């Protein structure tokens, strides 16, 4: 496929003009004259230089890679159809949709952008973190930095001992059952050639605890309404976890809140001041 420079430029300009600062979690400011976002704002959202992005809108510069196209699609909060259109304009085949896709839908992104004062994260069905709020990073550490199978918290749970340090010890047994149960359900849905099946095979090789739980064929294990975290700076936090599902991509938005007036509520406020700390 060849790049359609004029089509790509026109599409980028139109999408940028339609986006408002509040749509992407940015302040509007009192002196804004641009009808939509500024080029430098879009470039920052897409993790690229302003000059590079400006050249794309001016029908100049090199053909963006597939990785760069994905970054632009995410930065502009495109829908899946719009993302696929962008890829074709850029001269690439669109990525897969569904469980293996990592493009976060604009609806979930808009909600996440409005949760700056709340711990929240967007994860795949395998517990791979795609996005976190700043307070989410402060609570659990930056879990978007893991690569390979370790991106999945279920995989880390059975292979990286430090993962368990964040959770109350009395909850570990239930969480082990929950992660094994959840992975079995995803494997059943996605099939033997899926990433979920690959993770299960790796865990069967590397974790005796996982092998024992896997042999029970347990499914449907759910955690309680309250999740208990042990943070190295503020101690124990008891947080309610609310979940929102994007069925098109099998992504979950997890939002953690504390009951006002409780000790955990006060600790969350303190955590927002402390900021992100290495959690391990």
Number of C-alpha atoms within 10 A of each C-alpha: 9 10 16 15 20 15 15 22 20 15 17 21 17 13 15 20 15 13 17 17 17 13 19 22 16 13 10 12 8 6 6 11 9 10 11 17 24 17 19 15 16 23 20 13 17 21 14 15 13 16 12 14 23 19 13 21 20 15 16 14 14 11 17 18 13 16 10 16 23 22 18 24 26 21 20 24 26 21 16 21 9 15 22 21 19 24 24 19 21 25 20 19 14 18 16 12 14 13 19 17 15 20 22 25 19 19 13 18 19 15 15 23 17 15 18 16 14 21 24 27 26 25 24 22 19 25 20 24 23 19 19 26 21 20 25 26 21 22 29 21 20 20 21 16 10 14 10 8 18 18 20 22 21 24 24 18 19 19 16 13 10 11 17 20 16 19 18 16 13 9 15 14 9 13 19 19 21 20 23 28 20 20 22 20 16 17 19 12 11 15 12 13 9 16 17 25 18 14 19 22 13 14 22 16 10 13 13 12 14 21 16 12 17 19 9 11 11 15 16 11 15 13 14 11 11 15 16 19 21 18 21 13 13 16 11 17 24 22 20 16 18 14 12 12 16 15 10 13 20 18 27 23 23 19 20 20 19 20 12 9 8 11 13 20 17 15 19 24 14 13 19 18 11 13 14 17 16 11 18 14
